[in-house]
């Protein structure tokens, strides 16, 4: 580790982004304090502050490699606890109701239950002698110098009855509080501007249920994933998350949301464009009742565009950008951001301007992938640039080619796993492979189950609150 030269850093929020930030900060600060409103030490179940963690998550490719670097033995440790790992390209992927040709990519996908993954990483961080978890504390605001040019701490208060507000001093405060971050309002209180927000309204909802795994369901693969497409807008992630437990998360966009009533939930499963999942669970009562979570929009806060920003304050994770979760990018992007934070700390004093500019570069590629993919759905509102239209047209051809050619699957998974830039899919050899299977945009595969009703425009329906 680097020499510890700074006194205290405060991390606001103890989820994945905050935990990775704390791990990196521990190399440079004598004390790192992670503040969270919930009890987080030794917690391996979903908690009130993170309702999204009940649903399917995957840590793919680059995220797995980075976390392995930060926490040596991470992957083997999870395997020892019964967490499944597998090759990203050997899962049973369906795009446009067609199965991709499996490919051995060498890219590891970890499908741990998200609460267990968070708890495992948090326990590793808590073992560091200079990291302290401040649990059950509300985060009230920032502390700044009289001229408001610098943030010098945070105001917190224990959730215990009768507790008083406390001002904690720090050399650095990192906001890792997620998509509900109050930094825009705090900046305004300090006399700064609020960041511009880029939004793509997808009106997504997950509904999830758990099952006891039967070996015949997966036939040696880690998960079965019919991915939503404009022609087949209902999707699912059905995967193993333990030695004998699996998760089924259904997805629906633009108000066409998977229900929580068990019979209606099963009917939604039946309406998926491929029968694999319905054939597995149709006679199974499940381990629990279905639960739902709403995700109204992907949101990117453009802090790098602000002309002024106080020293001593940084952001990481969903506080910067909250991606549509169906693309499985969030944890991997947070891990890349953690390495970016480390690079700036190694250079000395972290200046917000250069840091936020570099974070914007980290975010741009996955944002283009997810936001561009969402705009392929005609009902999703947003500006479709020539780049977006051409990219989606080519991607439809590439995904079709991947049903015929495992090398195309391999290349596609390397980009989806954030290992290679999207430009890798446009290299001449790959374009040749793609166009070999057809010049025109392929028609969608036929549904082998009851098709859902067509979507109406978002403004014609009630949005998620």
C-alpha positions in Angstrom: 0.0 0.0 0.0 1.0 3.6 -0.5 2.3 5.7 2.5 -0.6 7.1 4.5 -0.1 10.8 4.6 -3.5 12.3 5.1 -5.7 12.3 8.3 -9.3 11.5 7.7 -11.6 10.7 4.8 -15.4 10.3 5.2 -17.4 8.1 2.8 -21.1 8.8 2.8 -22.8 5.5 2.0 -21.8 1.9 2.6 -23.0 0.2 -0.6 -20.6 -1.2 -3.3 -19.4 2.2 -4.5 -18.7 3.4 -0.9 -17.0 0.2 0.1 -14.7 0.3 -2.9 -13.9 3.9 -2.2 -13.1 3.1 1.4 -10.8 0.4 0.3 -8.8 2.8 -1.9 -8.9 5.6 0.6 -7.4 3.3 3.2 -4.1 3.4 1.3 -3.8 7.2 1.7 -5.6 8.3 5.0 -4.9 7.5 8.6 -8.6 7.1 9.2 -11.5 6.3 6.8 -15.0 6.5 8.2 -17.9 5.0 6.3 -21.3 6.5 7.3 -24.6 4.8 6.6 -28.1 5.1 7.9 -28.6 1.4 8.2 -26.8 -1.3 10.2 -24.2 -2.6 7.8 -21.6 -4.6 9.7 -22.2 -8.3 9.4 -25.3 -7.8 7.3 -25.7 -10.2 4.4 -29.4 -9.6 3.7 -31.3 -6.9 1.8 -31.7 -3.8 4.0 -34.1 -0.8 3.9 -31.6 1.6 2.3 -31.0 -0.7 -0.6 -34.3 -2.2 -1.9 -32.8 -2.9 -5.3 -30.4 -5.5 -3.9 -33.3 -8.1 -3.7 -33.2 -8.5 -7.4 -30.8 -10.2 -9.9 -27.3 -8.8 -10.1 -24.2 -9.8 -11.9 -20.6 -8.8 -11.4 -19.1 -9.3 -14.9 -15.6 -9.3 -16.4 -13.8 -6.1 -15.7 -15.5 -5.5 -12.4 -14.5 -9.0 -11.2 -10.9 -8.4 -12.2 -10.7 -5.0 -10.5 -12.3 -6.2 -7.3 -10.0 -9.2 -7.3 -7.0 -6.8 -7.5 -8.4 -4.7 -4.6 -9.3 -7.8 -2.5 -6.9 -10.6 -3.4 -8.7 -14.0 -3.1 -12.1 -12.4 -3.6 -13.4 -14.8 -6.2 -12.1 -18.0 -4.5 -13.6 -16.7 -1.2 -17.0 -16.3 -2.8 -16.8 -19.8 -4.4 -16.0 -21.2 -0.9 -19.3 -19.8 0.3 -21.1 -21.5 -2.6 -21.4 -18.5 -4.9 -21.6 -19.6 -8.6 -19.1 -18.2 -11.0 -18.9 -19.0 -14.7 -17.9 -17.8 -18.2 -19.9 -14.8 -19.3 -20.2 -16.2 -22.8 -21.4 -19.6 -21.8 -24.6 -18.4 -20.2 -27.8 -19.1 -22.1 -28.4 -15.7 -23.7 -31.3 -14.8 -25.9 -31.5 -11.6 -27.9 -34.6 -10.9 -30.1 -35.9 -14.4 -29.1 -32.8 -16.1 -30.6 -30.2 -17.9 -28.6 -26.6 -16.7 -29.0 -23.9 -19.3 -29.9 -22.1 -20.0 -26.6 -18.4 -18.9 -26.5 -15.7 -19.6 -24.0 -14.5 -16.0 -23.4 -12.4 -16.5 -20.3 -14.4 -13.6 -18.7 -15.7 -14.5 -15.2 -19.2 -13.6 -14.2 -20.1 -13.7 -10.5 -23.8 -14.2 -9.7 -23.8 -13.7 -5.9 -26.9 -12.4 -4.2 -26.2 -8.6 -4.1 -26.7 -8.3 -0.3 -24.2 -11.2 0.3 -21.7 -9.6 -2.1 -22.0 -6.3 -0.3 -21.6 -7.9 3.1 -18.6 -9.9 2.0 -16.8 -6.9 0.6 -17.8 -4.7 3.6 -16.4 -7.4 6.0 -13.1 -7.3 4.1 -12.9 -3.5 4.3 -13.9 -3.6 8.0 -10.8 -5.7 8.7 -8.5 -2.9 7.6 -7.2 -1.3 10.8 -7.8 2.3 9.6 -11.4 1.9 8.4 -14.4 2.5 10.7 -18.0 1.8 10.0 -20.3 4.5 11.5 -23.7 2.7 11.3 -27.2 3.9 12.0 -26.4 7.6 11.4 -28.3 10.0 9.2 -26.3 12.1 6.9 -27.6 15.7 7.3 -25.2 17.8 5.1 -21.8 19.1 4.5 -19.5 21.3 6.6 -17.6 24.0 4.6 -15.1 26.7 5.3 -16.5 30.3 5.8 -15.7 31.2 2.2 -17.4 28.0 1.1 -14.5 27.1 -1.2 -13.8 23.9 0.5 -15.7 21.1 2.2 -14.1 20.2 5.5 -16.5 17.6 6.9 -20.0 16.3 7.2 -22.9 16.7 9.6 -24.3 13.4 10.9 -26.6 12.3 13.7 -27.1 8.9 15.3 -30.5 7.4 14.9 -30.6 6.6 18.6 -33.4 8.5 20.4 -32.3 11.9 21.7 -29.1 11.9 19.7 -27.7 15.3 18.7 -26.1 16.5 15.5 -22.4 16.0 15.1 -20.0 17.8 12.8 -17.2 15.4 11.7 -14.1 17.0 10.3 -12.4 15.5 7.3 -9.7 16.2 4.7 -12.0 14.6 2.1 -15.7 13.7 1.8 -16.8 11.2 -0.8 -20.5 11.0 -1.7 -21.4 7.4 -2.4 -25.1 7.7 -1.4 -26.4 6.5 -4.8 -29.1 7.8 -7.1 -30.7 9.6 -4.1 -27.6 11.7 -3.6 -28.3 15.2 -2.1 -25.1 16.7 -3.4 -27.0 18.8 -6.0 -29.0 20.5 -3.2 -26.0 20.8 -0.9 -24.0 22.5 -3.7 -26.9 25.0 -4.1 -26.9 25.7 -0.4 -23.2 26.5 -0.6 -23.8 28.9 -3.5 -22.8 26.6 -6.4 -24.9 25.5 -9.3 -26.7 22.2 -9.6 -25.4 19.8 -12.3 -27.3 19.3 -15.5 -28.9 15.9 -15.6 -29.2 13.6 -18.7 -32.1 11.2 -18.4 -33.5 8.3 -20.3 -36.9 7.5 -19.0 -37.4 3.7 -19.3 -40.1 3.2 -16.7 -38.5 -0.2 -15.7 -39.7 -2.5 -13.0 -38.1 -5.7 -11.7 -40.2 -8.4 -10.0 -38.3 -11.1 -8.3 -38.9 -14.5 -6.8 -36.5 -17.2 -5.5 -36.6 -21.0 -6.1 -34.9 -24.1 -4.9 -32.7 -25.1 -7.9 -33.3 -28.3 -9.8 -30.3 -29.5 -11.8 -32.3 -30.0 -15.0 -33.4 -26.4 -15.1 -30.0 -25.0 -16.1 -28.3 -28.1 -17.7 -24.8 -27.0 -16.7 -25.2 -23.2 -17.5 -25.1 -20.5 -14.8 -28.1 -18.5 -16.0 -30.8 -18.2 -18.6 -31.3 -14.6 -19.9 -33.9 -13.7 -22.5 -33.0 -10.0 -22.9 -35.8 -7.5 -23.7 -35.8 -6.1 -27.2 -38.2 -3.7 -29.1 -40.1 -6.7 -30.6 -40.1 -8.7 -27.3 -40.0 -6.0 -24.6 -40.5 -8.4 -21.7 -37.3 -9.9 -20.3 -35.9 -12.0 -17.5 -32.8 -13.1 -15.6 -33.0 -16.6 -14.2 -29.8 -17.7 -12.5 -28.1 -19.7 -9.9 -27.1 -17.7 -6.8 -26.1 -20.4 -4.4 -25.4 -24.1 -4.3 -29.2 -24.9 -4.3 -30.9 -21.6 -4.8 -31.7 -19.5 -7.9 -33.3 -16.2 -8.6 -35.9 -15.2 -11.2 -36.1 -11.4 -11.9 -38.7 -10.4 -14.5 -38.3 -7.1 -16.3 -40.9 -4.8 -18.0 -40.5 -1.3 -19.2 -42.7 1.7 -19.8 -45.4 0.7 -17.4 -45.7 -2.9 -18.6 -44.5 -4.2 -15.2 -44.3 -7.7 -13.9 -46.9 -8.3 -11.3 -46.4 -9.5 -7.7 -49.5 -11.7 -7.5 -48.2 -15.3 -7.9 -50.5 -16.5 -10.6 -50.1 -13.2 -12.6 -46.3 -13.5 -12.1 -46.3 -16.9 -13.6 -48.5 -15.7 -16.5 -45.8 -13.0 -17.2 -43.2 -15.8 -17.2 -45.3 -17.6 -19.8 -45.4 -14.5 -22.0 -41.6 -14.4 -22.3 -40.5 -15.0 -26.0 -38.8 -18.3 -25.1 -40.3 -21.1 -23.0 -37.2 -22.2 -21.1 -38.0 -20.4 -17.8 -41.7 -21.1 -17.8 -41.1 -24.8 -18.5 -38.8 -24.8 -15.4 -40.9 -23.0 -12.8 -44.5 -23.5 -13.9 -45.2 -26.2 -11.3 -43.0 -24.7 -8.6 -44.4 -22.6 -5.7 -41.2 -20.8 -5.1 -39.4 -20.0 -1.8 -41.0 -16.6 -1.3 -43.6 -14.2 -2.6 -42.7 -12.0 -5.6 -41.4 -8.5 -4.8 -41.1 -5.5 -7.1 -38.7 -2.6 -7.6 -39.2 0.4 -9.8 -36.5 2.2 -11.8 -38.0 5.3 -13.6 -35.0 6.5 -15.5 -31.3 6.3 -16.1 -29.7 9.5 -14.7 -26.3 11.0 -15.4 -25.3 14.1 -13.4 -22.9 16.2 -15.4 -20.8 17.6 -12.6 -17.8 17.9 -15.0 -19.7 20.7 -16.8 -19.9 22.9 -13.7 -17.7 26.0 -13.7 -17.2 25.9 -10.0 -17.0 23.0 -7.5 -15.7 23.0 -3.9 -12.4 21.3 -3.0 -12.6 18.5 -0.5 -15.7 16.9 -2.0 -15.9 14.0 -4.6 -18.5 11.6 -5.8 -18.5 8.0 -6.9 -21.0 5.3 -8.1 -24.6 6.0 -8.7 -24.3 9.4 -7.1 -22.6 10.3 -10.4 -24.5 8.1 -12.8 -27.3 5.6 -12.3 -27.5 3.1 -15.2 -30.5 1.0 -16.3 -29.7 -2.1 -14.3 -30.6 -4.6 -17.0 -27.2 -3.9 -18.6 -25.4 -5.1 -15.5 -22.9 -2.3 -15.5 -23.2 -0.5 -12.2 -20.8 -2.5 -10.0 -18.2 -2.8 -12.7 -18.3 1.0 -13.4 -18.0 1.7 -9.7 -14.9 -0.5 -9.6 -13.3 1.4 -12.5 -14.2 4.6 -10.7 -12.4 3.4 -7.6 -9.2 2.8 -9.6 -9.6 6.3 -11.1 -9.9 7.7 -7.5 -6.7 5.8 -6.6 -4.8 7.3 -9.6 -5.8 10.8 -8.5 -4.8 10.2 -4.9 -1.4 8.9 -6.0 -0.8 12.2 -7.8 -1.2 14.2 -4.5 -4.0 16.7 -3.8 -7.2 15.6 -5.6 -8.6 18.5 -7.6 -12.4 18.1 -8.3 -12.2 19.5 -11.8 -9.7 16.9 -13.3 -11.2 14.2 -11.1 -14.8 14.8 -12.4 -13.6 15.1 -15.9 -11.9 11.7 -15.7 -15.0 10.2 -14.1 -17.0 11.5 -17.0 -14.7 9.6 -19.4 -15.2 6.4 -17.4 -19.0 6.8 -17.5 -19.3 7.8 -21.2 -18.8 4.4 -22.7 -21.2 2.4 -20.5 -23.7 5.3 -20.7 -23.6 5.2 -24.5 -24.2 1.5 -24.4 -27.1 1.5 -22.0 -28.8 4.8 -23.1 -28.3 4.0 -26.8 -29.7 0.5 -26.2 -32.8 1.9 -24.5 -33.4 4.4 -27.3 -33.8 1.4 -29.7 -37.2 1.0 -28.1 -39.4 3.4 -30.2 -41.6 4.3 -27.2 -38.7 5.5 -25.1 -38.4 9.3 -25.3 -35.1 10.8 -26.2 -32.9 12.3 -28.9 -31.8 9.7 -31.4 -28.6 11.0 -33.0 -27.2 9.5 -36.1 -24.6 7.7 -34.0 -27.4 6.1 -31.9 -29.5 5.0 -34.9 -26.5 3.5 -36.7 -25.2 1.9 -33.6 -28.6 0.2 -32.9 -29.0 -0.9 -36.5 -25.5 -2.5 -36.5 -26.0 -4.1 -33.0 -29.2 -5.9 -34.2 -27.1 -7.4 -37.1 -24.3 -8.3 -34.7 -26.6 -10.0 -32.2 -28.1 -12.0 -35.0 -24.6 -12.9 -36.3 -23.8 -14.1 -32.7 -26.5 -16.7 -33.0 -24.4 -18.2 -35.8 -20.8 -17.4 -34.9 -19.2 -18.0 -31.4 -16.4 -15.5 -32.3 -19.0 -12.8 -32.6 -20.5 -13.8 -29.2 -17.0 -13.6 -27.7 -16.4 -10.0 -29.1 -19.9 -8.9 -28.0 -19.3 -10.2 -24.4 -16.0 -8.4 -24.2 -17.7 -5.1 -24.9 -20.7 -5.9 -22.6 -18.2 -6.8 -19.9 -16.4 -3.5 -20.3 -13.2 -5.1 -21.3 -13.1 -3.7 -24.9 -14.5 -0.4 -26.2 -17.5 -0.6 -28.6 -15.2 0.3 -31.4 -13.8 -3.2 -31.2 -17.0 -4.4 -32.8 -16.4 -2.3 -35.8 -13.0 -3.7 -36.7 -12.9 -4.9 -40.3 -12.6 -8.6 -39.4 -15.6 -8.4 -37.1 -17.7 -6.4 -39.6 -17.0 -9.0 -42.2 -18.3 -11.7 -39.8 -21.4 -9.7 -39.0 -22.3 -8.9 -42.6 -21.7 -12.5 -43.7 -25.0 -13.3 -42.0 -27.0 -10.6 -43.7 -26.8 -7.0 -44.9 -30.3 -5.9 -43.7 -31.5 -5.5 -40.2 -32.8 -9.0 -39.3 -36.5 -9.6 -38.4 -37.0 -10.5 -34.8 -37.2 -14.1 -33.9 -40.7 -15.5 -33.4 -42.1 -15.8 -29.9 -42.6 -19.3 -28.7 -45.1 -18.2 -26.1 -48.1 -15.8 -25.7 -47.0 -12.4 -26.8 -47.6 -9.4 -24.6 -49.7 -6.5 -25.7 -47.8 -3.8 -27.6 -46.5 -0.9 -25.6 -48.0 2.5 -25.6 -46.0 5.7 -25.4 -44.7 6.6 -21.9 -46.7 9.8 -21.7 -49.9 7.8 -22.3 -49.4 5.9 -19.1 -48.8 6.5 -15.5 -45.0 6.6 -14.8 -43.4 4.9 -11.8 -43.2 7.2 -8.8 
